[in-house]
Amino acid sequence: MILPDVTHAIGNTPLVAMDRLAARLGLHGRLLAKLDLLLPGFSKKDRAARAILDHARADGTLRPGQTVVELTSGNMGTGLAICCGVLGHPFVAVMSAGNSVERARMMRALGAEVVIVPQHPGGTPGQVSGADLALVEAAAKAVTAARDAFRADQFRHPGNPAAHETGTAAELWAQSGGTITAFCDFAGSGGTLGGVARALAPKGVRCYAVEPLGAAALAGGDTGHPDHPIQGGGYLMADLVHLHGAPLAGHLTVTADQARDMARLLARTEGIFGGYSAGANLAAAVALLEGPERGGTVAFIVCDSGLKYLSTDLWEDTP
C-alpha cells in the first residue's frame, strides 16, 4: 500500500512480548511493549501532533498557512515539525536548554524554527524542572502572540488524549487479543495515560501513572527532590487537564537509576533502543508484575528512541 504522505504512517506500531526479559527477571506474568519509537518522529508524540492539527484545521482554529507554536521537550516538537511541514504550516518549537541537543537538531532538520530558553538559575543540563518549564511556557506565549500563531497546547488540547483513546488504546486491545490486564505510562502532558485509561479501564484494564521518585505530584507524594533526567515529564504538575476524571488504578514512582538501568536492559535483552521514559515505564511494569499485577499482562509504551539521548548519561557508561 502506498501512503499519500508520511502523516498516514502515524499509528499501528507493533506490540512486542518481552518474554526474554521477563524470564531473566523471574517475573510471574507477561510484559508487552508498544513500539512507538518506530513512528516517523521516533516518538509517541507524533500521534498527538497529528490529532491536534487535524482537529484545529477541521474546526477553523488553525487557518491555512498559519504558524504553529508549541513548547516541547523535543518529541511533540518533532511530531509537529513533520506534520506542519506536510500540511504547509511554519512551525516554531520552544524548548528548554536542559533538553538533549539531539532533539533540537532533529527539529531544525525537519524545518522547524527552534527557540531555546535558558534554564532557571541553578538548573542542571539534561534535567528539566517545573521551573524550567514555566520559563518555556512564558516564552511560548510570547512567540504565539508576536506571530499571530496557533498554539498547539499539548497540555490542554483535547486532540492529545483523543489520539490515544481512539488510536493507541484500540491498537493495544486488538493486538493483545484483549488479554491486557494493566497499563502504565510516565506522565508528561497526561495525554497518553488519560486517553488509554478512558478506553481500556471500562474493559477491566487497570491503568497506573508513573512519576519520578521525589517528584510524585500526581500521587500527592514526595516532591522534595524533583531533579531527575527523565525528560518529557515529572514536572511537579499536580493538575493535568488530560487526567481529570481519568479512571486510574494507582500511581508508581521510579528512580533515575531504575529508569536508566531498565532502558539499558531493554536494549541489551530485547534489542529495543528506547529512551529514559521507556526505561521508567519498564521499571514500573516490572514493579506491577512483582506486586499488585502479579500473574497478569502489563503493557507499556516505548515512548521514544534512545538516539535522542546519545549526548546524555543514559548511554555514556555502556561498553
C-alpha positions in Angstrom: 0.0 0.0 0.0 1.3 3.4 -1.0 0.5 6.2 1.6 -0.3 9.7 0.4 2.2 11.3 2.8 4.2 10.4 5.9 1.5 11.5 8.4 -0.5 8.5 7.3 2.3 6.3 8.8 1.5 7.6 12.3 -0.1 4.8 14.3 -0.4 1.0 14.2 3.0 0.4 15.8 4.0 -3.2 16.8 3.2 -4.7 20.2 6.1 -7.0 21.3 6.3 -9.6 24.0 9.2 -9.1 26.5 9.4 -12.8 27.3 13.2 -13.0 27.4 13.4 -10.0 29.8 10.6 -11.4 32.0 12.3 -14.7 32.2 15.6 -13.1 33.1 14.0 -11.1 35.9 12.0 -14.1 37.1 8.6 -12.4 36.7 5.2 -14.1 37.0 3.2 -12.7 34.2 3.8 -11.0 30.8 5.2 -7.7 29.6 4.1 -6.2 26.3 5.9 -3.2 24.8 4.2 -0.9 22.3 6.9 0.4 20.0 6.0 4.0 19.4 9.7 4.7 18.9 9.1 3.4 15.3 6.8 6.3 14.4 8.1 8.8 11.8 9.4 11.3 14.5 10.6 8.4 16.7 8.2 9.0 19.5 4.6 8.6 20.6 4.0 12.4 20.4 3.5 12.0 16.6 0.0 10.8 17.4 -1.0 13.8 19.4 0.7 16.2 17.0 -1.3 14.9 14.0 -4.6 14.8 16.0 -4.2 18.3 17.4 -3.6 19.8 13.9 -6.4 17.7 12.3 -8.9 18.9 15.0 -7.7 22.5 14.7 -7.9 22.6 10.9 -11.3 21.0 11.0 -12.8 23.5 13.5 -11.1 26.5 11.9 -8.9 27.5 14.9 -5.9 26.8 12.6 -6.0 28.8 9.4 -4.3 27.6 6.2 -0.7 28.6 6.2 -0.8 29.9 9.8 2.3 29.5 12.0 2.1 26.8 14.8 3.9 27.3 18.1 4.4 24.8 20.9 6.5 24.3 24.0 8.2 20.9 23.8 10.9 18.7 25.3 11.6 17.7 21.7 9.2 14.9 20.9 6.0 16.9 20.4 8.0 19.4 18.5 9.4 16.7 16.2 5.9 15.4 15.5 4.6 18.9 14.9 7.6 19.7 12.6 6.8 16.7 10.5 3.0 17.3 10.3 3.4 21.1 9.8 5.8 20.5 7.0 3.4 18.2 5.2 0.4 20.4 5.8 2.1 23.7 4.9 2.3 25.5 8.3 5.5 27.1 9.6 6.4 25.7 13.0 8.2 27.3 16.0 9.3 24.9 18.8 10.1 26.5 22.1 12.4 24.3 24.3 14.4 24.4 27.4 18.2 24.4 27.2 18.0 21.5 29.6 16.7 19.1 26.9 19.1 17.0 24.9 20.7 18.7 21.9 19.7 15.8 19.5 16.1 16.9 19.8 16.7 20.5 18.7 18.9 19.3 15.8 16.2 16.9 14.6 13.5 19.6 14.7 15.7 22.0 12.8 16.5 19.3 10.2 12.7 18.9 9.7 12.3 22.6 9.0 11.3 23.9 12.4 12.5 27.2 14.0 13.7 26.3 17.4 13.8 28.8 20.3 16.0 27.7 23.1 15.1 29.1 26.6 17.8 29.3 29.2 17.2 27.2 32.3 16.1 28.6 35.6 19.1 29.7 37.7 20.7 26.6 39.2 19.2 24.3 36.6 21.1 21.2 35.6 21.7 20.4 31.9 19.9 17.2 30.9 17.3 17.8 33.6 14.2 20.0 33.0 12.4 21.1 36.1 8.9 22.6 36.6 10.6 26.0 37.0 12.4 25.5 33.6 9.1 24.5 32.0 7.4 27.7 33.4 10.0 29.8 31.6 9.4 27.8 28.4 5.6 28.4 28.7 6.1 32.1 29.1 8.3 32.2 26.0 5.8 30.1 24.0 3.0 32.5 24.9 5.1 35.5 23.8 6.1 33.9 20.5 2.5 32.9 19.8 1.3 36.5 20.4 4.1 38.0 18.3 3.5 35.7 15.3 -0.3 35.7 15.5 0.2 31.9 15.7 -1.9 28.9 16.6 -0.7 27.4 19.9 -0.8 23.6 19.8 -1.1 23.5 23.6 -0.4 19.8 24.2 -1.2 20.1 27.9 -4.8 21.2 27.2 -5.9 20.5 23.6 -8.4 17.6 23.6 -6.8 16.2 20.4 -4.0 14.9 22.5 -5.9 12.3 24.7 -8.3 11.6 21.8 -5.4 10.4 19.7 -4.6 7.7 22.4 -8.2 6.9 23.2 -9.1 6.1 19.7 -5.7 5.0 18.4 -3.2 3.7 21.0 -5.8 2.1 23.3 -7.7 0.4 20.4 -4.4 -0.9 19.0 -3.3 -2.3 22.4 -6.6 -4.1 22.9 -6.7 -5.6 19.4 -3.1 -6.5 19.1 -3.1 -8.3 22.5 -6.3 -10.1 21.8 -7.9 -8.4 24.8 -5.5 -10.0 27.2 -4.0 -6.9 28.8 -4.8 -6.6 32.5 -2.8 -3.5 33.3 -1.2 -0.5 31.6 1.3 2.1 32.9 2.8 5.3 31.5 5.2 8.0 32.5 3.1 11.2 32.9 4.1 14.2 30.9 1.1 16.0 29.5 -1.1 13.1 30.6 -2.5 12.6 27.1 -1.4 9.0 26.6 -2.4 7.9 30.1 -5.7 9.7 30.1 -6.7 8.6 26.7 -5.8 4.9 27.2 -7.4 4.8 30.7 -10.7 6.1 29.4 -10.8 3.5 26.6 -9.4 0.5 28.5 -10.5 0.9 32.1 -14.1 0.0 31.2 -12.7 -3.2 29.7 -11.2 -4.1 33.1 -7.6 -2.8 32.4 -6.1 -1.2 35.5 -4.1 1.9 34.4 -1.3 3.4 36.5 0.5 6.8 36.4 4.3 6.7 36.6 6.3 9.5 38.1 9.9 10.1 39.2 10.8 9.5 42.9 10.9 12.8 44.6 8.6 14.4 42.1 5.4 12.5 42.8 3.0 15.4 42.4 0.1 13.4 40.8 0.2 10.9 43.7 0.3 13.6 46.3 3.6 12.1 47.5 7.2 13.3 48.0 8.0 16.3 45.8 11.1 17.4 47.7 13.7 16.1 45.3 12.3 17.0 41.8 15.7 16.8 39.9 15.7 13.9 37.5 17.0 13.1 34.0 13.7 11.5 32.7 12.9 14.1 30.0 9.3 14.8 28.9 7.6 14.6 32.3 7.9 14.7 36.1 7.4 18.5 36.1 5.7 18.7 39.5 2.4 19.4 37.8 -0.3 18.0 40.1 -3.2 19.2 38.0 -3.1 17.7 34.5 -6.2 18.5 32.5 -6.0 15.3 30.4 -6.2 13.2 33.6 -9.3 15.0 35.0 -11.8 12.2 35.7 -9.5 9.5 34.2 -10.1 6.2 35.9 -6.6 5.4 37.3 -5.9 2.4 39.5 -2.9 3.9 41.2 0.5 5.6 41.0 4.0 4.3 40.9 7.4 6.1 41.3 10.7 5.1 39.8 14.2 6.4 40.4 16.5 7.8 37.7 18.8 4.8 38.2 15.9 2.4 37.7 14.9 4.1 34.5 18.5 4.2 33.2 19.1 0.5 34.1 15.9 -0.7 32.6 16.4 1.3 29.4 19.8 -0.4 29.1 18.3 -3.8 29.9 15.6 -3.3 27.3 18.3 -2.6 24.7 20.6 -5.5 25.5 17.9 -8.1 26.2 15.2 -7.3 23.7 17.1 -5.2 21.1 14.7 -2.2 21.7 16.6 1.1 21.8 14.3 3.3 23.9 14.8 6.4 25.9 14.7 7.3 29.5 10.9 7.3 29.8 10.8 3.8 28.2 13.1 2.7 31.0 10.8 4.3 33.6 7.8 2.6 32.1 9.5 -0.8 32.1 10.6 -0.3 35.7 7.0 0.4 36.7 5.7 -2.5 34.7 8.1 -4.8 36.4 7.1 -3.5 39.8 3.5 -4.2 38.9 4.2 -7.8 38.0 6.2 -8.2 41.2 3.3 -6.7 43.2 -0.4 -6.0 42.6 -0.5 -7.3 39.0 1.5 -10.5 39.6 0.4 -13.1 37.1 -1.2 -10.6 34.7 -0.3 -9.0 31.4 1.1 -5.5 31.7 1.5 -3.2 28.7 3.7 -0.1 28.4 4.8 2.3 25.7 8.4 2.6 24.4 7.8 6.4 24.1 10.8 7.4 22.1 14.2 6.4 20.7 17.5 6.1 22.5 19.0 8.0 19.6 17.6 11.2 21.2 19.8 10.6 24.3 23.3 10.0 22.9 24.5 13.2 24.5 23.2 12.3 27.9 24.3 9.9 30.6 21.8 7.3 29.5 24.5 5.5 27.4 27.8 7.1 28.4 28.8 4.2 30.8 27.8 1.4 28.4 30.6 -0.7 26.9 
